[in-house]
Amino acid sequence: MSTLSGIAMVGDIGGTNCRLSLVNLADGSISTPIIYSAVENPSLEKCVLQFREECGQDFDMGCLAIASAIDGDYVQMTNNPWAFSISELKEHTKLKRLDVINDFTAMCMSVTCVKSEDLVQIGGTKPVEGAPIAVYGAGTGLGVAHIIKVGERWIPLPGEGGHVDMAPANVNEDMILLSLRGRIGHVSAERVLSGPGLVNLYEAIAMRNERVKPNMQPADVTNGAFGNPPDPDCLEAVNTFCRLMGSFGGNLALNLSTFGGVYIAGGVVPHFLDFFKKSQFRQAFEDKGRFKSFLKDIPVYVITDKLAGLRGAGAVIRQELGAVL
């Protein structure tokens, strides 16, 4: 075990925002992040250089969690236009060490340090210590990963599970799949389990009912669902989203026997958490036929900490430098 000191930059970069902060390497605490628009800024490098000027402290290490697959030196982000070379970014920002990881690698690692008060449990009993864990979350896209513990070390298992095929579980979901397939071709889980996915669900449902409203945004769907009176198509879209989140989470639990728990991250679910808890989410999570009893005790947690991705990036670099989490 190493005793660490000093600070490092950590980042959580998605399709909409770039959040940069400082992590205290001794204890993993995070400074208040500075948020940069991923739409209004031309590059990640510009944001990092501006952060260097604005944070008021010197640092020579960093860990950036990116909403994209990381495969080699060149990174092309999935849901925003940024692309960059890791080695060039490190050189141009004057860093001695720069780790670039998938955003759900960071989100996985956040479960090693998230506080109990920042978790809302939906069903199940207690997690099995040392058992595999699944993490997924709907935001601009759909992130998916697992994490296992080997000895004293946490090993994240990142992937692109958000792009697996949408799996309908009833006739209404079959009809949604057919509608979306006719419009966009391949229908991944991300096409329905994300902010834009809420709009796709609404449009498929409203087109079936011949009353679609143009130019809907994710917030329009949720506002319509919870209006007084509610818009029936918006409400059905949100209900369908909750069921599909449950079915997808149950699939993740089956994939790796995640008796350590299933964690939901991302920005969408916390917007209607009370509704989500009362929805058919848990029923769909367990509705796996002969394996319903297999899933019954697996706890699901919604992460409500808005800094979880940054904490996870901090956990990654601290563990790489020798800390035992």
C-alpha positions in Angstrom: 0.0 0.0 0.0 1.3 3.4 -1.0 0.7 6.6 1.0 -0.2 9.3 -1.6 0.0 13.0 -1.5 -0.6 15.9 -3.9 -3.3 16.5 -6.5 -4.3 15.4 -10.0 -6.8 16.6 -12.5 -9.8 14.5 -13.1 -12.4 14.8 -15.9 -15.8 13.5 -16.8 -16.4 14.2 -20.5 -19.8 13.4 -22.1 -21.7 14.3 -25.1 -22.9 17.6 -23.6 -20.5 18.7 -20.9 -16.9 18.5 -19.9 -16.4 18.5 -16.1 -12.9 19.1 -14.8 -11.9 19.0 -11.1 -9.0 18.2 -8.8 -8.7 15.1 -6.7 -6.7 14.9 -3.4 -4.6 11.8 -4.0 -4.4 11.2 -0.2 -8.1 10.7 0.4 -9.9 10.9 -2.9 -11.8 14.0 -2.1 -12.9 16.1 -5.1 -12.9 19.9 -5.6 -15.9 21.7 -7.0 -15.8 21.0 -10.7 -15.6 23.6 -13.5 -18.0 22.8 -16.3 -17.3 23.5 -20.0 -19.7 23.0 -22.8 -18.7 20.2 -25.2 -20.8 22.0 -27.8 -19.4 25.5 -27.5 -15.7 24.6 -27.2 -13.7 23.4 -30.2 -11.6 20.8 -28.4 -10.9 19.0 -25.1 -7.4 20.5 -25.1 -8.7 24.0 -25.0 -10.9 23.1 -22.0 -8.0 21.5 -20.1 -5.7 24.5 -20.8 -8.4 26.9 -19.6 -9.0 24.7 -16.5 -5.2 25.0 -15.7 -5.5 28.7 -15.7 -8.8 28.9 -13.7 -8.3 26.2 -11.0 -5.4 28.1 -9.4 -3.3 25.1 -8.6 -0.5 23.3 -10.3 -0.8 19.6 -11.3 1.2 17.3 -13.5 -1.1 14.2 -13.6 -4.6 13.6 -14.8 -7.3 11.0 -15.5 -10.0 11.8 -18.0 -13.1 9.7 -18.3 -14.5 9.9 -21.9 -17.9 8.9 -23.2 -16.4 6.8 -26.0 -14.5 3.6 -26.6 -10.8 3.9 -25.9 -8.7 1.8 -28.3 -5.2 3.2 -28.9 -3.9 6.7 -29.0 -6.6 8.3 -31.2 -10.0 9.0 -29.6 -13.1 9.9 -31.6 -15.9 10.6 -29.2 -19.3 9.0 -29.9 -21.8 11.6 -29.0 -19.9 14.9 -29.6 -17.5 16.1 -32.3 -14.3 16.1 -30.3 -11.4 13.9 -31.5 -7.8 13.9 -30.2 -4.5 12.1 -29.8 -3.9 11.1 -26.1 -0.1 11.6 -26.5 -0.5 15.0 -28.1 -3.0 16.1 -25.4 -0.6 15.0 -22.7 2.3 16.9 -24.4 0.3 20.1 -25.1 -1.2 20.3 -21.6 2.2 19.7 -19.9 1.3 16.6 -18.0 3.8 13.9 -16.9 1.0 11.3 -16.7 -2.4 11.2 -18.4 -4.8 8.3 -18.1 -7.7 8.3 -20.6 -10.5 5.9 -19.7 -14.0 5.1 -20.7 -16.6 7.1 -18.7 -18.2 3.9 -17.4 -14.8 2.6 -16.3 -14.9 5.7 -14.0 -18.5 5.2 -13.1 -17.7 1.6 -12.2 -14.9 2.7 -10.0 -17.1 5.2 -8.3 -18.9 2.3 -6.5 -15.7 1.8 -4.5 -16.2 5.3 -2.9 -19.8 6.4 -3.3 -21.5 7.2 0.0 -24.5 5.3 1.1 -26.6 8.5 1.3 -26.0 9.0 -2.4 -27.6 5.6 -3.3 -31.3 4.8 -3.6 -32.0 1.0 -3.5 -34.8 -0.5 -5.6 -35.5 -4.0 -4.6 -33.3 -6.9 -3.7 -31.6 -7.6 -0.4 -27.9 -7.1 0.4 -25.0 -7.2 -2.0 -22.6 -10.2 -1.8 -19.1 -8.9 -0.8 -16.6 -9.4 -3.5 -19.1 -10.5 -6.1 -19.2 -8.9 -9.6 -21.1 -5.6 -10.0 -22.8 -4.1 -13.1 -23.1 -0.4 -13.8 -25.2 1.2 -16.5 -26.7 4.6 -17.1 -28.8 6.6 -19.5 -27.7 10.1 -20.3 -26.8 11.5 -23.8 -26.1 7.9 -24.6 -26.3 4.5 -22.7 -23.1 3.5 -20.8 -22.5 0.0 -19.6 -19.7 -1.8 -17.7 -19.0 -4.3 -15.0 -16.4 -4.4 -12.2 -14.9 -7.2 -10.3 -12.5 -7.4 -7.3 -9.3 -9.5 -7.5 -7.4 -9.5 -4.2 -7.2 -5.9 -3.1 -7.5 -4.5 -6.6 -10.7 -3.4 -8.4 -10.8 -4.4 -12.1 -13.2 -2.5 -14.3 -14.6 -4.3 -17.4 -15.6 -1.6 -19.8 -17.5 -2.2 -23.0 -20.0 -0.9 -25.5 -23.0 -2.7 -24.2 -25.3 0.3 -24.9 -25.1 -0.7 -28.5 -26.5 -4.2 -28.2 -29.8 -4.8 -29.9 -33.0 -3.5 -28.3 -34.8 -6.5 -26.8 -38.6 -6.0 -26.7 -40.4 -8.1 -24.1 -44.1 -7.6 -25.0 -46.2 -6.7 -28.0 -46.2 -3.0 -27.4 -42.4 -3.0 -27.3 -42.4 -5.2 -30.5 -44.3 -2.4 -32.3 -41.9 0.2 -31.1 -39.0 -1.8 -32.4 -40.6 -2.2 -35.8 -41.4 1.5 -36.0 -37.9 2.6 -35.1 -36.3 0.0 -37.3 -38.2 1.4 -40.3 -37.0 4.9 -39.5 -33.4 4.4 -38.3 -32.3 0.9 -39.3 -30.5 -0.9 -36.5 -32.1 -0.2 -33.1 -29.7 -0.5 -30.2 -30.6 -0.3 -26.6 -29.2 3.2 -26.5 -31.8 4.3 -29.1 -34.5 3.9 -26.4 -32.5 4.1 -23.1 -31.1 7.6 -23.2 -32.3 11.2 -23.3 -32.7 11.0 -27.1 -34.2 7.5 -26.5 -37.1 9.0 -24.6 -37.9 11.1 -27.7 -37.6 8.0 -29.9 -40.0 6.1 -27.7 -42.5 9.0 -27.7 -42.4 9.4 -31.5 -43.0 5.7 -32.0 -45.9 5.7 -29.6 -47.4 9.0 -30.8 -47.1 7.9 -34.5 -49.0 4.7 -33.7 -51.7 6.9 -32.1 -51.6 9.4 -35.0 -50.9 12.5 -32.8 -47.2 13.1 -32.9 -45.9 16.5 -31.9 -42.9 17.8 -33.9 -39.5 18.8 -32.5 -39.9 17.2 -29.1 -37.0 17.2 -26.7 -36.3 14.8 -23.7 -37.5 17.4 -21.2 -40.7 17.9 -23.3 -41.4 14.2 -22.9 -40.9 14.1 -19.2 -42.8 17.4 -18.6 -45.7 16.0 -20.7 -45.7 12.7 -18.8 -46.0 14.5 -15.4 -48.2 17.3 -16.5 -51.7 18.0 -15.2 -53.3 16.3 -17.0 -50.5 14.1 -18.4 -50.0 13.7 -22.1 -50.9 10.0 -22.6 -48.2 9.4 -25.2 -45.5 11.0 -23.1 -46.6 9.0 -20.1 -46.5 5.8 -22.0 -43.0 6.6 -23.3 -41.7 7.2 -19.7 -43.4 4.0 -18.5 -41.9 2.0 -21.4 -38.5 3.6 -20.6 -38.7 2.3 -17.0 -39.7 -1.2 -18.1 -36.9 -1.4 -20.7 -34.4 -0.1 -18.1 -35.5 -3.0 -15.8 -35.3 -5.6 -18.6 -31.8 -4.4 -19.7 -30.5 -4.3 -16.1 -31.7 -7.9 -15.5 -29.8 -9.0 -18.6 -26.6 -7.4 -17.3 -27.1 -9.2 -14.0 -27.5 -12.5 -15.8 -24.4 -11.9 -18.0 -22.0 -11.8 -15.0 -24.0 -13.0 -12.0 -23.7 -9.6 -10.4 -24.6 -10.5 -6.9 -22.5 -7.5 -5.8 -25.4 -5.3 -7.1 -26.5 -3.4 -10.2 -25.9 0.3 -10.2 -27.8 2.9 -12.3 -25.9 6.1 -13.2 -26.6 8.8 -15.7 -28.6 11.9 -15.7 -32.0 10.7 -16.9 -33.4 8.5 -14.1 -32.7 11.0 -11.2 -35.1 13.5 -13.0 -38.1 11.3 -12.1 -36.7 9.0 -9.4 -39.9 8.8 -7.3 -41.8 7.7 -10.4 -39.1 5.3 -11.4 -39.2 3.6 -8.0 -42.9 2.9 -8.3 -42.8 1.9 -12.0 -42.5 -1.6 -13.5 -38.8 -1.3 -13.4 -38.2 -4.0 -10.8 -40.8 -6.3 -12.2 -39.1 -6.2 -15.6 -35.7 -6.6 -14.0 -36.7 -9.9 -12.5 -39.0 -11.1 -15.3 -36.6 -13.7 -16.7 -38.8 -16.8 -16.7 -37.0 -19.7 -15.0 -34.3 -17.3 -13.7 -36.6 -15.0 -11.8 -35.5 -16.4 -8.4 -31.9 -16.0 -9.5 -32.4 -12.2 -9.8 -34.8 -11.7 -6.8 -32.1 -10.9 -4.2 -29.8 -8.8 -6.4 -30.0 -5.2 -5.2 -30.3 -2.3 -7.6 -29.0 1.1 -6.6 -29.6 4.5 -8.3 -26.5 6.7 -7.9 -27.6 10.2 -7.1 -24.2 11.8 -6.6 -23.6 14.2 -9.5 -19.9 13.9 -9.0 -19.7 10.1 -9.2 -17.9 10.1 -12.5 -15.2 12.4 -11.2 -14.8 10.4 -8.0 -14.5 7.3 -10.1 -11.7 8.9 -12.2 -10.0 9.9 -9.0 -10.3 6.3 -7.8 -8.7 5.0 -11.0 -5.6 7.2 -10.8 -5.2 6.7 -7.0 -5.3 2.9 -7.5 -2.9 3.1 -10.4 -0.5 5.1 -8.1 -0.7 2.4 -5.5 -3.6 3.2 -3.2 -5.8 0.4 -1.8 -9.4 1.4 -2.2 
